[in-house]
Amino acid sequence: MSIENGRPLNAGRRKTLGWMAACATTTAWPMNAFANNPLVVGQVAPFSGPQAVSGKAIHAGIKLCFEAVNARGGINGRPLKLVTRDDGQKPEDTVRLTRELIAAESPVALMGTIGTANLEALHKDGVLQSARLSVVGASSGANSVVQASNIHVVKASYHDEVGHLFKQLSTNGLKRVGLMFQDDTFGQDVIAGAEAAARKHGIEIAARSGYSRNTVAVERAVSELVAANVQAVVLAATTAPAIAFVRQYKAAGGKGTLYGLSVIDTDAVLGELGPDRARGYAFSVVTPLAQSTTLSVVREYQQLKAASKDADIRSRSMEGFIAAKALVRVLQGIGDPTPGRVTDALNAARSVDVGGFVLDFSDGKRAASSYVDFAMFGAGGRIFQ
């Protein structure tokens, strides 16, 4: 079975797409035939600070795909070279380092930049537009990012996530919900989506409480949401503060079911909290889970992961892997890739099948995928979907 914008893809549609998995179809060339003429791809992301776990995980997924491509001969005989810069998730550093990377490395594309404020700053600066350079697999589902030129998101938007979640909560009879959010444009985007979804599905947002970006100062949010006695709490947070909130909320006697958005690394949640405290934590799924082995992209990912020694491969690595496969597919169709040609090809790409997970980059008002599902940690840390 395949997934296209959240729907199963039937056999006839798969045939018309007709694309084999990107990381397994490159022509074998001797390494010395192309080693001096690489295709450079850049990643400016947090490799230090509170969001380092996500930056490293997405980087590991990209690298997993690129190494497989290079082992099979690269892109039309040219290897992929991934270069990185650490922005600590500080928007001003994202812009500065992106400019420096472009000047020093002349990449054909960028990948895996993380954070709504960071990507908004990059778009506002105009460096992507002036260089005709695209960011593939930009890690934010905010509408301001999804709809920005030269930025391509491979997962569902935050409005898609909370819309599906509130529909599910209503179906399950839950009517009083709390929001714990990062107090920046990421959190505000989720709040806007939640308010619209709450009106549509008859849910009351009974309490909301924020925390400061790039901190784990969630004590006030814990106190206010425990006092509100809501049936569920939606965590519009990044990984480290989300973990701190779950730990403190449960310790303070909070009874609501906790629902984390897709930006939260679930491996980190389970690792930090342990299976007992993580039990009952629910989360959005916007890329295929590791157990979804009906999809060839998952089987390929699992095979490459098993042979890798990279300790940074985690739950969010699949996001980087899918983005990398999508970029590879586009590069394979360009005889002599340049930033402008890659951007043009991405803007026209309607059905990029990366192995049963199909992306559509052609609608600038939508993310390339609208697939959303939900899962929960059960006994022993097992994931139930």
MIDREN-599233 format. One line per field, with one value per residue (C-alpha): residue number from 1; x, y, z; residue in three letters. Coordinates in Angstrom, 2 decimals. Example, Ala and Ser with C-alpha at 12.3 -4.5 7.8 and 13.67 -1.06 7.14 Angstrom:
REM MIDREN-599233
i = c(1|2)
px = c(12.30|13.67)
py = c(-4.50|-1.06)
pz = c(7.80|7.14)
aa = c(ALA|SER)
REM end
This chain:
REM MIDREN-599233
i = c(1|2|3|4|5|6|7|8|9|10|11|12|13|14|15|16|17|18|19|20|21|22|23|24|25|26|27|28|29|30|31|32|33|34|35|36|37|38|39|40|41|42|43|44|45|46|47|48|49|50|51|52|53|54|55|56|57|58|59|60|61|62|63|64|65|66|67|68|69|70|71|72|73|74|75|76|77|78|79|80|81|82|83|84|85|86|87|88|89|90|91|92|93|94|95|96|97|98|99|100|101|102|103|104|105|106|107|108|109|110|111|112|113|114|115|116|117|118|119|120|121|122|123|124|125|126|127|128|129|130|131|132|133|134|135|136|137|138|139|140|141|142|143|144|145|146|147|148|149|150|151|152|153|154|155|156|157|158|159|160|161|162|163|164|165|166|167|168|169|170|171|172|173|174|175|176|177|178|179|180|181|182|183|184|185|186|187|188|189|190|191|192|193|194|195|196|197|198|199|200|201|202|203|204|205|206|207|208|209|210|211|212|213|214|215|216|217|218|219|220|221|222|223|224|225|226|227|228|229|230|231|232|233|234|235|236|237|238|239|240|241|242|243|244|245|246|247|248|249|250|251|252|253|254|255|256|257|258|259|260|261|262|263|264|265|266|267|268|269|270|271|272|273|274|275|276|277|278|279|280|281|282|283|284|285|286|287|288|289|290|291|292|293|294|295|296|297|298|299|300|301|302|303|304|305|306|307|308|309|310|311|312|313|314|315|316|317|318|319|320|321|322|323|324|325|326|327|328|329|330|331|332|333|334|335|336|337|338|339|340|341|342|343|344|345|346|347|348|349|350|351|352|353|354|355|356|357|358|359|360|361|362|363|364|365|366|367|368|369|370|371|372|373|374|375|376|377|378|379|380|381|382|383|384|385)
px = c(0.00|1.11|0.19|-0.57|-1.63|-2.93|-4.84|-3.92|-2.58|-4.09|-2.15|-3.23|-2.10|1.23|1.72|1.13|3.63|6.06|9.03|11.35|12.79|15.30|18.06|18.21|18.17|21.33|23.71|26.93|29.99|33.55|34.03|37.14|35.14|33.17|34.89|36.19|32.86|30.33|26.82|26.87|23.80|23.82|22.08|21.91|20.27|20.65|23.40|23.72|21.17|17.67|16.77|20.04|18.34|16.10|18.86|21.08|18.25|17.16|20.81|21.27|18.28|19.61|23.05|21.61|20.06|22.99|25.50|23.34|23.13|26.90|27.58|25.62|27.40|25.88|23.66|24.56|28.11|28.43|28.50|26.34|28.29|26.42|27.87|26.49|26.47|25.18|22.73|21.70|18.15|18.86|17.15|19.85|22.48|20.37|20.43|24.11|25.30|23.12|24.67|28.15|27.47|26.15|29.20|31.68|30.15|27.81|25.16|22.52|19.98|19.59|17.90|16.55|16.53|14.52|12.17|9.34|11.10|14.32|12.64|10.58|13.79|15.43|12.51|12.28|16.01|15.55|18.77|16.93|15.07|18.15|20.16|17.18|17.97|15.44|15.25|13.89|12.44|12.19|11.13|8.09|4.41|3.46|1.44|3.96|6.62|4.49|3.43|6.85|8.64|11.74|10.80|9.45|7.89|7.56|5.13|1.64|1.07|0.37|-3.18|-3.58|-2.24|-4.48|-7.46|-7.16|-6.46|-9.51|-11.70|-10.37|-10.84|-14.45|-15.10|-13.78|-16.07|-13.38|-14.62|-12.24|-8.73|-5.66|-2.81|0.82|2.70|6.03|5.54|6.57|5.20|5.26|2.99|0.77|0.29|-0.79|-3.16|-4.79|-5.25|-6.56|-9.10|-10.47|-10.61|-12.23|-15.06|-15.57|-15.68|-17.40|-14.37|-13.60|-10.00|-10.32|-6.76|-3.60|-0.14|3.17|6.88|9.80|11.50|14.83|14.16|12.65|10.96|7.58|6.72|4.00|2.44|2.38|0.71|-1.93|-2.86|-3.04|-5.33|-7.56|-8.36|-8.68|-9.31|-6.39|-3.36|-1.93|1.83|2.83|6.40|9.83|11.44|13.27|10.49|7.89|9.76|10.09|6.36|5.32|7.55|6.34|2.67|2.42|4.34|1.92|-1.08|-2.21|-4.88|-5.33|-4.11|-1.02|-0.86|2.46|2.83|5.16|8.10|8.70|11.20|9.41|12.61|13.86|10.54|10.76|14.47|14.26|11.04|11.28|8.43|6.37|6.18|5.89|2.95|-0.20|1.68|0.04|1.55|0.93|2.40|3.16|5.74|5.55|6.34|9.17|6.69|4.84|6.72|4.07|5.79|9.02|10.46|10.23|11.78|14.64|15.13|15.19|17.71|20.07|19.60|20.51|23.81|24.59|26.49|25.13|23.89|21.85|19.34|16.10|12.36|12.69|15.40|12.62|11.67|15.21|15.37|12.15|13.26|16.61|14.93|12.66|15.62|17.46|14.46|14.45|18.22|18.08|15.84|18.19|21.15|23.30|21.77|21.96|20.03|17.61|16.98|16.42|13.98|12.08|11.91|10.63|7.95|6.68|6.92|3.42|3.91|7.24|6.97|9.78|8.68|4.95|4.90|3.96|4.73|3.28|5.43|3.46|0.91|2.68|-0.19|0.07|2.72|3.85|1.95|-1.24|-0.86|-1.69|-2.23|-1.84|-0.02|0.52|3.08|1.71|3.17|6.91|7.27|5.50|3.86|0.19|-1.30)
py = c(0.00|3.55|6.87|9.98|13.06|10.87|8.38|4.83|4.74|2.01|-0.23|1.61|4.95|3.42|2.19|5.62|7.14|4.39|5.60|3.23|4.08|6.89|5.61|2.28|3.15|5.06|3.69|2.16|4.24|3.90|6.28|7.86|8.81|11.49|12.12|15.56|16.91|16.46|17.83|19.85|19.95|22.13|21.81|24.71|23.33|23.05|20.61|22.15|23.53|22.30|21.26|19.46|16.07|16.97|18.55|15.51|13.06|14.71|15.01|11.28|10.46|12.60|11.06|7.53|8.13|10.03|7.35|4.70|6.81|7.36|3.66|2.99|5.63|8.95|11.10|10.47|9.75|12.56|12.00|13.88|15.92|17.03|20.07|21.45|24.51|24.69|27.54|26.51|27.24|30.99|32.69|35.33|32.59|30.60|33.52|34.35|30.76|30.08|33.05|31.87|28.31|29.45|31.65|28.98|25.78|26.71|24.10|22.99|22.77|23.09|20.61|20.11|23.62|23.45|25.92|28.20|31.41|30.28|29.53|32.71|34.71|32.93|33.71|37.34|37.85|36.96|34.98|31.91|33.88|35.80|32.57|30.68|28.06|25.75|24.24|20.68|19.03|22.30|21.24|23.33|22.93|26.56|28.15|31.00|28.43|26.07|28.93|30.59|30.47|28.26|26.30|22.75|20.86|17.07|16.52|17.74|21.27|21.98|22.96|19.51|17.90|19.70|19.45|15.66|15.54|17.59|15.48|12.37|13.90|14.81|11.30|9.96|12.28|14.64|18.23|20.14|20.55|22.49|23.85|23.97|25.98|27.53|31.27|32.25|32.03|28.21|28.21|30.95|29.00|25.91|28.01|29.44|25.94|24.64|27.44|26.76|23.00|23.51|25.54|22.94|19.96|21.46|21.39|23.94|25.12|25.49|26.59|27.58|28.30|29.03|28.77|30.75|29.53|27.69|27.01|24.21|26.64|24.87|25.15|27.78|25.78|22.68|24.52|26.19|23.09|20.84|23.41|23.54|19.82|19.32|15.96|16.31|18.56|19.28|19.92|22.49|22.20|21.07|17.95|19.06|21.24|18.64|15.99|18.37|19.09|15.42|14.58|17.49|17.28|13.64|14.26|17.10|14.82|15.94|13.59|14.70|12.58|14.18|14.62|15.71|17.21|15.65|17.96|16.09|13.24|10.20|8.19|10.95|10.95|7.22|7.31|10.19|9.23|5.46|3.15|3.60|7.41|7.51|5.10|6.80|9.58|10.02|11.72|12.75|10.62|12.55|10.22|6.42|4.65|2.13|-0.75|0.28|-2.30|-2.49|0.63|0.09|3.33|1.87|-1.44|0.39|2.69|-0.23|-2.13|0.84|1.66|-1.90|-1.59|1.87|2.71|6.27|6.85|9.86|7.78|8.29|8.58|11.93|10.54|9.22|12.83|13.56|10.29|11.01|14.56|13.27|10.66|13.32|15.55|12.60|11.89|15.47|15.56|12.36|14.11|17.06|16.63|19.36|20.40|24.07|25.78|27.33|24.09|22.21|24.87|24.82|21.02|20.99|23.57|21.38|18.02|16.66|12.98|12.19|8.59|7.90|4.32|4.22|7.71|10.22|13.95|16.82|19.96|21.75|23.53|26.41|26.86|23.35|21.11|18.27|15.79|15.97|12.50|12.49|9.55|9.00|6.56|6.01|4.44|1.36|-1.06|-1.60|1.34|-0.45|1.83|1.32|3.02)
pz = c(0.00|-0.72|0.86|-1.19|0.77|3.58|1.40|0.33|-3.23|-5.37|-7.72|-10.87|-9.49|-8.41|-11.95|-13.45|-11.05|-11.98|-9.96|-8.17|-4.75|-5.19|-2.98|-4.74|-8.44|-9.25|-11.85|-10.58|-11.44|-10.18|-7.26|-8.82|-11.93|-10.09|-6.75|-7.72|-8.94|-6.12|-5.87|-2.66|-0.42|2.70|6.05|8.50|11.63|15.42|16.33|19.79|22.25|23.17|19.61|18.85|19.10|16.15|14.09|14.52|13.85|10.62|9.54|10.20|7.98|5.15|5.46|5.49|2.07|0.57|1.58|-0.09|-3.26|-3.32|-2.79|-5.98|-8.04|-7.05|-9.24|-12.88|-11.76|-9.23|-5.46|-3.01|-0.47|2.64|4.42|7.68|9.91|13.50|14.08|17.62|16.38|16.56|13.60|13.11|12.96|10.51|8.09|8.62|8.32|5.28|3.52|4.48|3.35|-0.02|-0.59|0.48|-0.89|-3.82|-2.92|-5.41|-2.57|1.18|3.49|6.98|8.45|11.68|13.34|12.28|13.34|11.64|8.34|8.50|9.00|6.08|3.82|4.95|4.34|0.65|0.29|-1.03|-3.66|-4.83|-5.12|-6.62|-3.97|-2.28|1.19|0.89|3.99|5.90|9.38|10.25|9.52|10.08|7.28|7.04|6.14|4.07|1.80|1.51|-1.84|-2.15|0.99|0.62|3.54|3.22|6.08|6.98|8.28|11.94|10.98|9.40|12.58|15.05|12.70|12.60|16.34|17.36|15.10|16.86|20.31|19.47|18.19|21.52|23.50|24.82|25.04|27.37|26.02|27.14|25.02|26.12|23.51|22.61|22.85|19.33|15.79|15.94|18.97|17.57|14.34|16.29|18.41|15.27|13.87|17.19|17.54|14.06|14.72|18.14|16.61|13.92|16.27|19.31|21.63|24.34|24.69|28.46|29.18|27.36|28.72|27.03|27.67|26.26|23.08|23.49|27.18|29.25|31.65|31.68|35.40|34.92|32.10|34.28|37.16|35.00|33.01|36.06|37.73|34.63|35.00|31.23|29.58|27.17|26.70|23.25|23.33|20.72|21.91|20.86|22.28|25.44|26.91|25.96|27.95|30.90|30.74|30.61|33.57|35.71|34.69|35.71|38.93|39.78|39.36|35.92|34.59|30.98|28.08|26.56|22.78|21.30|17.83|15.29|16.05|19.31|18.99|20.38|20.83|23.12|25.01|25.64|26.42|28.89|30.63|30.51|29.48|32.65|32.60|28.81|28.82|27.56|25.77|22.35|19.33|15.75|12.99|9.80|8.24|8.20|11.46|11.56|11.83|8.65|6.61|3.90|2.51|0.60|1.99|5.49|4.47|2.78|5.76|8.17|6.06|5.82|9.51|10.51|8.65|10.04|13.21|13.43|16.99|15.88|13.89|15.80|15.16|13.33|11.03|8.79|8.01|6.83|4.92|3.02|2.22|0.95|-1.25|-2.71|-3.54|-5.10|-7.31|-8.53|-9.08|-11.12|-13.63|-14.19|-16.51|-14.95|-11.61|-10.61|-7.79|-10.28|-12.15|-8.90|-7.70|-10.99|-10.94|-7.34|-8.11|-10.95|-9.13|-8.62|-7.74|-6.12|-4.94|-2.47|-1.84|-1.23|0.32|-2.37|-2.24|-4.27|-4.29|-7.01|-4.80|-3.08|-0.65|0.81|2.32|0.05|2.25|4.31|5.85|9.58|11.90|15.65|17.90|21.62|23.91|25.61|28.13|27.83|25.43|22.60|20.03|19.19|16.13)
aa = c(MET|SER|ILE|GLU|ASN|GLY|ARG|PRO|LEU|ASN|ALA|GLY|ARG|ARG|LYS|THR|LEU|GLY|TRP|MET|ALA|ALA|CYS|ALA|THR|THR|THR|ALA|TRP|PRO|MET|ASN|ALA|PHE|ALA|ASN|ASN|PRO|LEU|VAL|VAL|GLY|GLN|VAL|ALA|PRO|PHE|SER|GLY|PRO|GLN|ALA|VAL|SER|GLY|LYS|ALA|ILE|HIS|ALA|GLY|ILE|LYS|LEU|CYS|PHE|GLU|ALA|VAL|ASN|ALA|ARG|GLY|GLY|ILE|ASN|GLY|ARG|PRO|LEU|LYS|LEU|VAL|THR|ARG|ASP|ASP|GLY|GLN|LYS|PRO|GLU|ASP|THR|VAL|ARG|LEU|THR|ARG|GLU|LEU|ILE|ALA|ALA|GLU|SER|PRO|VAL|ALA|LEU|MET|GLY|THR|ILE|GLY|THR|ALA|ASN|LEU|GLU|ALA|LEU|HIS|LYS|ASP|GLY|VAL|LEU|GLN|SER|ALA|ARG|LEU|SER|VAL|VAL|GLY|ALA|SER|SER|GLY|ALA|ASN|SER|VAL|VAL|GLN|ALA|SER|ASN|ILE|HIS|VAL|VAL|LYS|ALA|SER|TYR|HIS|ASP|GLU|VAL|GLY|HIS|LEU|PHE|LYS|GLN|LEU|SER|THR|ASN|GLY|LEU|LYS|ARG|VAL|GLY|LEU|MET|PHE|GLN|ASP|ASP|THR|PHE|GLY|GLN|ASP|VAL|ILE|ALA|GLY|ALA|GLU|ALA|ALA|ALA|ARG|LYS|HIS|GLY|ILE|GLU|ILE|ALA|ALA|ARG|SER|GLY|TYR|SER|ARG|ASN|THR|VAL|ALA|VAL|GLU|ARG|ALA|VAL|SER|GLU|LEU|VAL|ALA|ALA|ASN|VAL|GLN|ALA|VAL|VAL|LEU|ALA|ALA|THR|THR|ALA|PRO|ALA|ILE|ALA|PHE|VAL|ARG|GLN|TYR|LYS|ALA|ALA|GLY|GLY|LYS|GLY|THR|LEU|TYR|GLY|LEU|SER|VAL|ILE|ASP|THR|ASP|ALA|VAL|LEU|GLY|GLU|LEU|GLY|PRO|ASP|ARG|ALA|ARG|GLY|TYR|ALA|PHE|SER|VAL|VAL|THR|PRO|LEU|ALA|GLN|SER|THR|THR|LEU|SER|VAL|VAL|ARG|GLU|TYR|GLN|GLN|LEU|LYS|ALA|ALA|SER|LYS|ASP|ALA|ASP|ILE|ARG|SER|ARG|SER|MET|GLU|GLY|PHE|ILE|ALA|ALA|LYS|ALA|LEU|VAL|ARG|VAL|LEU|GLN|GLY|ILE|GLY|ASP|PRO|THR|PRO|GLY|ARG|VAL|THR|ASP|ALA|LEU|ASN|ALA|ALA|ARG|SER|VAL|ASP|VAL|GLY|GLY|PHE|VAL|LEU|ASP|PHE|SER|ASP|GLY|LYS|ARG|ALA|ALA|SER|SER|TYR|VAL|ASP|PHE|ALA|MET|PHE|GLY|ALA|GLY|GLY|ARG|ILE|PHE|GLN)
REM end
